[in-house]
Amino acid sequence: MKNESVLFTPITIGGIEITNRFVRSATHDYMAGRDGSVTDREVSLYSELAQGETGLIVSGHAYISPSGKASPFQIGAYSDDLIEGLSGISKAVHENGGTIFLQIAHAGRQTKAKLCGCTPLAPSAVYEPTFDVTPVEMSPEDIKRVIDDFIQAARRAREAGFDGVQLHMAHGYLLSSFLSPHTNRRTDEWGGTLQNRLRAATGIIRGISDLLGNDCPLIVKLNSTDLFDGGLTVEESIEAAVILEQHGIEAIEVSGGITEGGKGPIWKGPLKEEGYFVSNAERIKEAVSIPVFGLGGLRTLSVMERIIRNGGADMISMCRPFIRDPHIVKKFHEGRAAASDCTSCNGCHNLRGIRCSLVRPAVQ
């Protein structure tokens, strides 16, 4: 018997009806070619997620310029030559009744020269201990160039058939580091006040709107806290969410944490409490009128349903449960599962391609 929970009711984002309240949060898959090109493995991965009745699929973070590459085998959106490959993903998702947004991102200071081919870029030259990198402070010209890189990546996403775009403004990547007072210590128009620290992001939003009009629903993944003193606070994140909505953002996925703070966004289990960023999502939801996604180690269907019913969020984002089982939403819907089997061990993040380390791979 089909589950009739609120989790399986539709919701609209930017004029697009999403069939249920589940979001596959952006997950780097380590499956792209060395140049960021899409591979058959990636197409199969996204096809499986759509077959599994995932309401909204968000791609792994796609780098918008070579200087913004964060990881090996990361998907790219920096060149028109990549559009044809990207279209293979969107086609596979649509053929299986799914909806997919491309997440576009720039690594900022969270990369190494051997990956990005340059001294990593950042709003300010603040040492990054995890990567052992001191980035170069971006000039105004650098910032404007990156803004255009984001705009062109959004254009490529639409030309490749993606339903919309998500800006990665979380986890210490470039747009997140502009927002955080820890990493943005500028005294010019790109730093200081919250409005100034959001200037790069709002410039991207405005540029995408000018170029694509209403043809590209735009959402953000937003840090709600950096999880250390001197970093972004929940209070400032709430203000940022209000400003982003005013500039045309259609939905906000609420995350948090950066690696150098000692606790990044993907907390290793066993987890004491599900939904460790949901309380921040609830506060942001009270301040905006657009859909808000809650996340943070969510595993149990009854917990997710309670979050939606109690107004903690409008949608439920998950990452690792989809690695464990890309059909988990379908199993929830059909009453074949009440919780994900994911143990949050983090063994799934593998340079040879993400996969659950507790599931024996199929014999080829």
C-alpha positions in Angstrom: 0.0 0.0 0.0 1.3 3.5 -0.9 2.4 5.7 1.9 0.1 8.8 2.0 2.4 10.9 4.1 2.8 14.6 3.5 6.3 13.6 2.3 4.6 12.3 -0.9 2.7 15.5 -1.7 3.9 17.8 -4.5 5.5 21.2 -4.1 6.3 23.9 -6.6 9.8 25.6 -7.0 10.1 28.3 -9.5 7.1 27.2 -11.4 8.3 23.5 -11.5 6.1 21.0 -9.7 8.2 18.5 -7.7 6.4 15.3 -7.1 7.4 14.7 -3.5 9.4 16.4 -0.7 12.6 14.5 -1.1 15.8 16.1 -2.4 19.0 14.3 -3.4 21.4 16.9 -2.0 24.4 17.6 -4.2 26.9 14.8 -3.9 30.4 14.7 -5.5 30.5 11.4 -7.2 34.2 11.1 -8.3 33.0 9.7 -11.6 33.7 12.5 -14.2 36.5 12.5 -16.7 39.7 14.3 -15.7 38.5 17.3 -17.8 35.1 17.4 -16.0 33.3 15.6 -18.8 30.3 13.4 -18.0 30.8 9.7 -18.1 28.4 6.8 -18.6 28.7 5.9 -14.9 27.3 9.3 -14.0 24.5 9.0 -16.4 23.6 5.6 -14.9 23.8 7.1 -11.4 21.3 9.9 -12.1 19.1 7.6 -14.0 18.9 5.3 -11.0 18.0 8.2 -8.7 15.1 9.2 -11.0 13.9 5.6 -11.2 13.9 5.6 -7.4 11.3 8.4 -7.3 13.6 11.1 -5.9 11.6 14.3 -6.1 14.4 16.8 -6.8 17.8 15.6 -7.8 20.7 18.1 -7.4 23.9 17.2 -9.2 27.3 17.0 -7.7 29.1 20.4 -7.6 30.1 21.4 -11.1 33.1 23.7 -11.3 32.4 26.9 -13.3 36.1 27.6 -14.2 39.3 25.6 -14.0 40.4 27.9 -11.1 37.4 26.6 -9.2 38.0 22.9 -9.4 37.8 21.4 -5.9 38.3 17.6 -6.4 39.6 15.0 -8.7 37.1 13.6 -11.2 34.7 16.5 -10.5 32.0 17.3 -13.0 32.6 20.5 -15.0 30.4 23.3 -16.4 33.2 25.7 -17.5 33.1 25.2 -21.3 30.5 24.8 -24.0 32.3 21.6 -25.0 30.8 20.0 -21.9 27.2 20.8 -22.7 26.6 17.7 -24.8 27.8 15.4 -22.0 25.8 17.2 -19.4 22.7 16.8 -21.6 23.1 13.0 -21.2 22.4 13.4 -17.5 19.3 15.6 -17.8 17.9 13.3 -20.6 18.3 10.2 -18.5 16.6 11.9 -15.5 13.7 13.2 -17.6 13.2 9.8 -19.4 12.6 8.4 -15.9 10.2 11.1 -14.8 12.6 13.1 -12.6 13.6 16.7 -12.1 17.2 17.8 -11.9 19.1 21.0 -11.0 22.8 21.5 -11.7 24.7 22.7 -8.7 27.4 25.2 -9.9 30.3 26.1 -7.7 33.8 27.5 -7.3 36.2 25.9 -4.8 37.8 29.2 -3.7 40.5 28.5 -1.2 39.5 24.9 -0.6 41.6 23.4 -3.3 45.3 23.0 -4.3 47.3 24.4 -7.1 47.8 21.0 -8.7 44.0 20.7 -9.0 43.0 24.2 -10.1 46.2 25.1 -12.0 46.7 28.4 -10.1 47.2 29.8 -6.6 43.7 29.3 -5.1 41.4 32.4 -5.1 39.6 33.9 -2.2 38.0 37.2 -1.1 40.9 37.6 1.4 44.3 35.9 1.8 43.3 33.9 4.9 45.3 30.7 5.4 43.3 27.5 5.0 44.8 24.8 7.3 43.0 21.7 5.9 44.5 22.3 2.4 47.6 24.0 3.7 46.9 26.9 1.3 47.2 30.7 1.5 45.0 31.9 -1.3 45.5 35.1 -3.3 43.1 37.9 -2.6 40.9 38.4 -5.6 41.0 41.7 -7.4 37.7 43.4 -8.4 38.4 42.2 -11.9 38.9 38.6 -10.7 35.5 38.8 -8.9 33.7 40.1 -12.0 35.3 37.4 -14.1 34.1 34.7 -11.7 30.6 36.2 -11.6 30.4 35.9 -15.4 31.8 32.3 -15.1 28.8 31.5 -12.9 26.4 33.1 -15.3 27.8 31.2 -18.3 27.7 27.9 -16.3 24.0 28.5 -15.7 23.4 29.1 -19.4 25.2 25.8 -20.1 23.0 24.0 -17.6 19.8 25.2 -19.3 21.2 24.5 -22.8 22.0 21.0 -21.5 18.4 20.5 -20.4 18.6 20.9 -16.6 15.4 22.1 -15.0 17.2 24.7 -12.9 20.4 25.7 -11.1 21.6 25.7 -7.5 24.4 28.1 -6.4 26.7 26.5 -3.9 27.0 29.1 -1.1 28.0 26.7 1.7 30.8 24.7 3.2 33.6 27.2 2.7 33.6 27.3 -1.0 34.0 30.7 -2.8 30.6 32.2 -2.4 30.4 30.9 1.2 33.8 32.4 1.9 32.6 35.8 0.6 29.6 35.5 3.0 31.7 34.6 6.1 33.4 37.4 8.1 36.2 34.9 8.9 37.3 34.6 5.2 36.1 37.9 3.9 38.1 40.7 5.5 37.9 43.1 2.7 37.3 46.8 3.2 36.1 47.6 -0.3 32.6 47.2 -1.9 32.9 43.4 -1.7 33.4 43.2 2.1 32.4 44.6 5.4 28.6 44.8 5.6 26.4 41.7 4.9 25.1 43.4 1.7 28.7 43.8 0.5 29.6 40.2 1.4 26.6 39.1 -0.7 27.5 41.3 -3.6 29.1 38.5 -5.6 26.2 36.2 -5.1 23.5 38.8 -5.9 25.5 39.9 -9.0 25.4 36.3 -10.2 21.7 36.0 -9.5 21.0 39.3 -11.4 23.2 38.2 -14.3 21.5 34.9 -14.7 18.1 36.5 -14.6 19.1 39.1 -17.2 20.5 36.4 -19.5 17.9 33.6 -19.0 14.8 35.5 -17.7 12.3 33.2 -16.0 13.7 30.2 -17.9 16.1 29.2 -15.2 14.8 28.6 -11.6 17.6 29.4 -9.2 18.0 28.0 -5.7 20.9 28.2 -3.3 22.7 25.9 -0.8 23.4 28.3 2.1 25.7 27.9 5.1 23.6 28.7 8.2 26.7 28.7 10.4 30.5 28.1 10.1 30.4 26.3 13.4 33.3 28.3 15.0 33.9 31.6 16.6 34.4 34.4 14.2 32.6 32.7 11.4 29.1 33.1 9.9 26.3 33.0 12.5 22.8 31.8 12.2 21.5 35.4 12.7 23.5 36.7 9.7 22.5 33.7 7.6 18.8 34.5 8.3 19.4 38.0 7.1 21.2 36.7 4.0 18.3 34.4 3.2 15.9 37.3 3.2 18.2 39.3 0.9 18.6 36.3 -1.5 14.8 35.9 -1.7 14.4 39.6 -2.5 16.9 39.1 -5.4 14.8 36.2 -6.9 16.1 33.0 -5.3 13.3 30.3 -5.5 14.3 28.0 -2.6 17.0 27.6 0.0 18.8 24.5 1.1 20.1 25.1 4.7 23.4 23.5 5.6 26.4 24.5 7.7 30.0 23.9 8.7 33.3 24.2 7.0 36.2 21.7 7.4 38.6 24.1 9.2 36.0 24.7 11.9 36.6 21.1 13.2 33.1 19.9 12.1 32.2 20.0 8.5 28.8 19.5 6.9 28.9 15.7 6.8 29.0 14.4 10.4 30.2 10.9 10.9 28.0 8.5 12.8 26.7 7.0 14.9 24.6 10.2 15.1 22.9 11.1 18.4 20.3 13.2 16.7 18.9 13.4 13.2 18.5 16.7 11.4 21.4 18.6 13.0 20.8 21.6 10.7 17.0 21.5 10.8 16.7 24.0 13.7 18.5 26.5 11.6 16.3 25.7 8.6 13.2 26.3 10.7 14.5 29.8 11.7 15.2 30.7 8.1 11.8 29.3 7.0 10.1 31.7 9.5 11.9 34.6 7.7 11.2 33.8 4.1 8.2 32.7 2.0 10.0 30.4 -0.4 10.6 26.7 0.1 13.3 25.7 2.6 15.1 22.3 2.6 16.2 20.8 5.9 19.0 18.4 6.3 21.6 16.9 8.6 21.9 13.1 9.0 18.2 12.5 8.4 17.4 8.7 8.2 14.0 7.9 9.7 10.8 8.5 7.8 8.7 9.4 10.8 11.3 12.0 11.8 11.2 13.5 8.3 7.4 13.6 8.3 7.4 15.4 11.7 9.8 18.0 10.4 7.5 18.8 7.5 4.3 18.7 9.5 5.7 20.9 12.3 7.0 23.5 9.9 10.7 22.8 10.3 11.2 22.6 6.5 9.3 22.2 3.3 11.6 19.5 1.8 14.0 16.9 3.1 17.5 16.8 1.7 19.7 13.7 2.0 23.1 12.7 0.6 24.5 9.4 2.0 21.2 7.5 2.1 21.0 7.9 -1.7 24.5 6.5 -2.0 23.4 3.5 0.2 20.3 3.0 -1.9 19.2 5.3 -4.8 15.7 3.7 -4.6 15.2 4.6 -1.0 12.3 7.1 -1.7 10.4 4.5 -3.7 10.8 2.1 -0.9 9.6 4.7 1.6 6.6 5.3 -0.7 5.7 1.7 -1.1 6.0 0.9 2.6 9.0 -1.3 2.2 11.3 0.8 4.4 10.8 3.0 7.5 14.4 4.3 7.7 17.6 4.3 5.6 20.1 1.6 6.4 22.9 4.3 6.1 25.1 4.3 9.2 26.8 7.6 8.4 30.2 5.9 8.4 31.4 8.1 5.5 33.1 5.1 3.9 31.2 6.0 0.7 33.4 8.8 -0.4 35.8 7.0 -2.7 38.1 8.4 -5.4 37.1 5.5 -7.6 33.5 6.6 -7.5 31.1 7.0 -4.6 29.5 3.7 -3.3 28.4 2.4 0.0 31.3 0.6 1.6 29.0 -1.8 3.4 27.3 -3.1 0.3 29.1 -5.7 -1.8 29.4 -4.5 -5.4 27.7 -6.5 -8.1 29.8 -9.1 -9.9 30.6 -7.9 -13.4 
